[in-house]
Every structure is written in structure tokens, then in C-alpha cells.
Amino acid sequence: MSRIAESELIINPRGAVYHLDLRPEEIAGTVITVGDPDRVKEVSKYFDSIEVKRQHREFVSNTGYVGKKRITVLSSGIGPDNIDIVINELDALANIDFETRQIKSKLTSLNIIRIGTSGSLQADVPVDNFVASTHGLGVDNLLNFYRHEQNEEENQLLHSFVTHTQMHGQMGQPYVSGAAPSLLKHFVKDFHQGITVTCPGFYGPQGRILRLGVRNPELINRLTDFRFGQHRITNFEMETSAIYGLGKLLGHNCLAVNAIVANRVQKEFSKDGKAAVENLIKKFIGIFAENI
């Protein structure tokens, strides 16, 4: 088995992976990712104990226990480029021997669950509600830098999506990956479910117009109207497809749950987005304690 060079996997002097500044023993088998570094403490305040606290750049992490279950919460920062770092480095912590710099013979599957905020694309998914993403559909292009294949149903969905949204070569090739069924099944009651579209930015890529015009001014309407069998797009944000796509390629179980803070159809924004996120965190901790 080949050795991974120092330039490819950077390990700092304390034996931790470079960006996350975590050693293999400092992560749990279940990892919550949050975009906002300040949200880490809002999650870990519900832990019964905390054994590890680390921070490097925007990557803040706490590892501890809920009851007897070990759990890590880690901030990713915003966007698919940061997710590329987070998922690859989490996988390295789980599945690469830092002493020999070789891939372990026995691989570990992590549970990686995003708790985030998102904008709704359906009138019947109002602000302050929760969405569990059945699929992450990426228009961010990240997964196209990796070797990946879609199954026949996914190819049909993507063809229908590109035709409907008229994204013919304008923004790269979309991709789609599904949530881990073993996790998604626990997030049904009190959750809307649907496809989450992941964009590489907050303004133009999500159809917001300030001073610059956008290339596809009908994008929001086309996303809202899209249907593929029983599937529809419920929301969009900037991380889910990257987590699902990379996680699936690496053999991890991934899920994204989001508090809806904006409804782009109704032109509404939550009056208390912080409370919506707090309610989602408490909901998740309860489900984790009982089921995951």
C-alpha cells in the first residue's frame, strides 16, 4: 500500500490534521457539522460532558458525550470548498494511519450530520420549519473534480433537472447524491423532506439581485416548479450536496437537517432565526440520544 506524501496529507507538529487541528482519537463516530463557529457551543451546551475543545481558523470543534454516546460538533464555515476540507480531513482521521501515512486495511464509516440554515423554495415549507434532505443536488461543481458515477435514476433526474432549469453548460455539470437511509428514517416526524439544491454562493448563485444581473433570472421559479416522480426541491443552501457526494464516495453515512430561515417564494425571513436553530438543535439531540 502506497505512502501518502507530506504535501498531500498535512499533519501538524502535535500529530493533528492540518485544517481541523484534530488527532484521530479526538473525533467521535458521529460528527455534527455546523456552518457558524459560534454555533458549536450552542450544540455542545447540550452535551453531558466535553473532553476535547479545538480551534484553528474557522474550524472549531468540541467532542464529548450525550449520555454514554460520544459525539463531535465541528464548524465547517460556509460553502462547498470548506466542505471539501472537512469531509476529506474527517475521513483521513478515521481511515488513514498517521504514523505510516497509509490507508487502513479496515475502514470506518462515520455518521456525518449537518445542522444548518436554509431558504425554502416551496410555499408550504414556511419559515421556522425543519427540512431533512433526501438528496443533495449540487450546482457547485465540487464533485466533478473527483471520480464519481450516477446510477440510472440519478442520471434521469439530472437530465430532467438540467432541461427544466435550462442550465445547459452555463454552470458546470450538476450532480446528485442521496441521504443515508439509516439516518434519514429518524427525521420524519416534524420534518419536511425533499431535494436540497446546493449553490456555490449566496447572491447570484441563489438568484439574488443587488447591483449585478443574473444569468438565469427565472431560476427560483424553475427550482420551485421542478418535479421528478415523487421528488421536488424543498430548499437550497451551500453545503449539503458536497457532504452527501464526498461522504458517499468515502463510505460515510450523511444527512443534512436545516432550519428554514427564509422563504423565497413568499419573500419572508424568520423573525427569530436563532430560536429556529435552537429548536432544531434540541430536536436533533433528542433523536440522537434515542436512535443514533
C-alpha positions in Angstrom: 0.0 0.0 0.0 1.5 3.4 -1.0 2.5 6.0 1.5 0.7 9.4 1.3 3.2 12.2 0.9 3.6 15.0 3.4 2.5 17.5 0.8 -0.8 15.6 0.3 -1.8 15.0 3.9 -0.5 17.7 6.1 0.0 16.7 9.8 1.0 19.4 12.2 3.6 19.1 15.0 1.1 17.8 17.5 0.1 15.0 15.2 -3.2 16.6 14.1 -4.6 17.0 10.6 -3.8 20.5 9.3 -7.0 22.5 8.9 -9.2 20.9 11.6 -6.3 20.6 14.1 -7.7 17.3 15.4 -5.9 14.0 16.1 -7.7 10.7 15.2 -8.6 9.9 18.8 -10.3 13.4 19.2 -13.3 12.7 17.0 -16.3 10.6 17.7 -18.1 8.2 15.4 -20.9 10.7 15.0 -19.9 14.2 13.8 -22.3 17.2 13.6 -21.2 19.9 11.2 -22.4 23.5 11.6 -21.5 26.4 9.4 -21.1 29.0 12.1 -18.2 28.6 14.5 -20.3 30.2 17.2 -22.9 27.5 16.8 -20.5 24.9 18.1 -21.1 26.0 21.7 -24.8 26.2 21.1 -24.8 22.5 20.2 -22.3 21.3 22.8 -24.1 23.0 25.7 -26.5 20.1 25.4 -23.6 17.6 25.9 -23.4 16.0 29.3 -19.6 16.4 29.2 -16.9 17.8 26.9 -13.5 16.2 26.7 -11.9 17.9 23.6 -12.0 21.6 22.5 -10.0 22.7 19.5 -10.0 25.7 17.2 -8.0 26.5 14.0 -9.2 29.3 11.7 -13.0 28.8 11.2 -12.8 25.1 12.3 -14.0 24.9 15.9 -14.7 21.5 17.4 -16.0 20.1 20.7 -16.0 16.3 21.4 -17.9 14.9 24.3 -20.8 12.8 25.4 -24.6 12.8 25.3 -25.4 10.2 27.9 -23.0 7.4 27.1 -22.8 8.2 23.4 -19.7 10.0 22.2 -20.3 12.9 19.7 -18.3 15.6 18.0 -19.6 19.0 16.8 -17.4 20.8 14.2 -17.9 24.1 12.4 -17.2 23.9 8.7 -17.5 27.6 7.7 -19.6 28.4 4.6 -19.6 26.7 1.2 -18.6 23.6 -0.7 -14.9 24.5 -0.8 -14.8 24.3 3.0 -16.8 21.0 3.0 -14.1 19.6 0.7 -11.6 20.2 3.5 -13.9 19.0 6.3 -15.0 15.7 4.8 -11.6 14.7 3.5 -9.9 15.5 6.8 -12.6 13.7 8.8 -12.1 10.7 6.6 -8.3 10.9 7.0 -8.7 11.0 10.8 -10.9 7.8 10.6 -9.2 5.9 7.8 -5.6 6.8 7.4 -2.8 5.7 9.8 -1.0 8.9 10.7 2.2 7.0 11.6 2.6 5.1 8.4 0.7 7.5 6.2 -1.1 4.6 4.7 -4.8 3.8 4.3 -6.0 1.4 7.0 -6.9 -2.1 6.0 -10.2 -1.8 7.9 -12.2 1.3 7.1 -14.6 3.1 9.4 -17.9 4.7 8.4 -18.7 7.9 10.3 -22.1 9.4 10.8 -21.8 13.0 9.5 -24.9 15.2 10.1 -25.2 18.8 9.1 -27.3 21.1 11.2 -27.8 24.3 9.2 -30.0 27.1 8.0 -31.6 27.2 4.6 -34.0 29.0 2.3 -37.3 27.3 1.3 -38.4 27.1 -2.3 -42.0 25.9 -1.6 -44.9 28.0 -0.2 -45.9 25.0 2.1 -42.5 24.9 3.7 -42.7 28.0 5.8 -40.0 29.8 7.9 -39.1 28.2 11.2 -39.9 24.7 9.9 -37.3 21.9 9.5 -36.2 20.1 6.4 -34.4 16.7 6.2 -32.7 16.4 2.8 -33.5 13.2 0.9 -31.0 14.2 -1.7 -28.3 16.9 -2.2 -28.3 18.2 -5.8 -25.1 20.2 -6.5 -24.7 23.0 -8.9 -21.5 23.9 -7.1 -19.3 21.6 -9.3 -17.2 20.2 -6.4 -17.8 16.5 -7.0 -16.8 16.9 -10.7 -13.2 17.1 -9.5 -13.5 13.5 -8.2 -14.2 10.2 -10.0 -17.9 9.6 -9.4 -20.8 7.9 -11.2 -24.5 8.4 -11.0 -27.0 5.5 -11.2 -29.6 5.4 -13.9 -32.3 7.0 -11.8 -29.9 9.8 -10.8 -28.9 10.4 -14.4 -32.6 10.7 -15.4 -33.3 13.1 -12.5 -30.3 15.2 -13.5 -31.3 15.2 -17.2 -34.8 16.3 -16.2 -33.3 19.0 -13.9 -31.0 20.5 -16.5 -33.7 20.6 -19.1 -36.2 22.2 -16.7 -33.9 24.8 -15.3 -32.1 25.5 -18.6 -28.7 25.2 -17.0 -27.2 24.0 -20.3 -23.5 24.2 -19.8 -23.8 27.6 -18.0 -22.8 26.5 -14.5 -21.0 23.2 -14.9 -22.5 19.7 -14.6 -24.9 19.2 -11.7 -24.6 16.0 -9.6 -26.9 14.4 -7.0 -26.4 12.1 -4.0 -28.9 10.6 -1.6 -29.0 10.8 2.2 -28.1 7.7 4.3 -31.4 5.8 4.8 -30.1 4.6 8.2 -30.2 8.3 9.4 -33.0 9.8 7.3 -35.6 7.4 8.7 -35.3 9.0 12.1 -36.1 12.5 10.8 -39.7 12.1 9.5 -42.0 13.5 12.3 -41.9 17.3 12.4 -39.6 17.4 9.3 -40.4 18.2 5.7 -38.4 16.0 3.3 -37.2 16.8 -0.2 -34.3 17.6 -2.5 -31.9 20.3 -1.3 -30.0 22.2 -4.0 -26.5 23.3 -3.1 -25.1 26.5 -4.6 -21.5 27.9 -4.7 -22.6 31.3 -3.4 -25.3 33.2 -1.6 -26.3 36.0 -4.0 -26.2 35.4 -7.8 -26.0 31.6 -7.5 -29.2 31.7 -5.4 -30.9 34.2 -7.7 -30.5 37.3 -5.5 -30.1 40.5 -7.4 -28.4 43.5 -5.8 -26.4 45.5 -8.3 -25.5 42.7 -10.7 -27.8 41.0 -13.1 -28.1 37.2 -13.0 -27.8 34.8 -15.9 -30.9 32.8 -15.2 -33.5 35.2 -13.7 -36.2 32.5 -13.7 -34.0 30.1 -11.6 -36.1 30.4 -8.4 -39.4 29.7 -10.2 -37.8 26.8 -12.1 -36.4 25.2 -9.0 -39.8 25.6 -7.2 -41.7 24.0 -10.2 -39.3 21.1 -10.7 -40.7 17.6 -10.2 -39.3 14.2 -10.8 -41.7 11.5 -9.9 -42.4 11.9 -6.2 -39.4 14.2 -5.7 -39.4 18.0 -5.5 -36.9 20.6 -4.4 -37.7 21.9 -1.0 -34.8 24.3 -0.2 -31.4 25.4 -1.1 -28.2 26.4 0.6 -24.4 25.9 0.3 -23.2 22.6 1.8 -25.5 19.6 1.5 -24.6 18.1 -1.9 -20.9 18.4 -1.1 -21.4 16.5 2.2 -23.6 13.8 0.5 -21.4 13.4 -2.5 -18.0 13.2 -0.8 -19.4 11.3 2.1 -20.9 8.6 -0.1 -17.7 8.2 -2.2 -15.8 7.7 1.1 -18.3 5.3 2.6 -19.8 7.6 5.3 -23.4 7.9 6.4 -24.5 11.5 5.8 -27.6 13.6 6.5 -28.5 17.3 6.4 -31.2 18.9 8.5 -32.0 22.6 8.1 -34.0 25.2 9.9 -35.8 27.3 7.3 -35.0 30.9 7.9 -36.2 32.4 4.6 -39.0 31.5 2.2 -38.0 32.7 -1.3 -41.5 32.1 -2.7 -43.3 34.1 0.0 -40.5 36.6 0.3 -40.3 36.1 4.0 -37.5 35.9 6.5 -37.7 34.4 10.0 -38.4 36.9 12.8 -36.2 34.8 15.1 -33.9 32.6 13.2 -31.7 31.9 16.2 -34.7 30.4 18.0 -35.5 28.2 15.0 -31.9 26.9 15.0 -32.1 26.3 18.8 -35.2 24.3 18.4 -33.6 22.2 15.6 -30.6 21.5 17.8 -32.7 20.4 20.7 -34.8 18.2 18.3 -31.6 16.6 17.0 -30.1 15.9 20.4 -33.2 14.1 21.4 -33.2 12.0 18.3 -29.5 11.3 18.6 -29.9 10.2 22.3 -32.7 7.8 21.4 -31.8 6.4 18.0 -28.3 7.1 16.6 
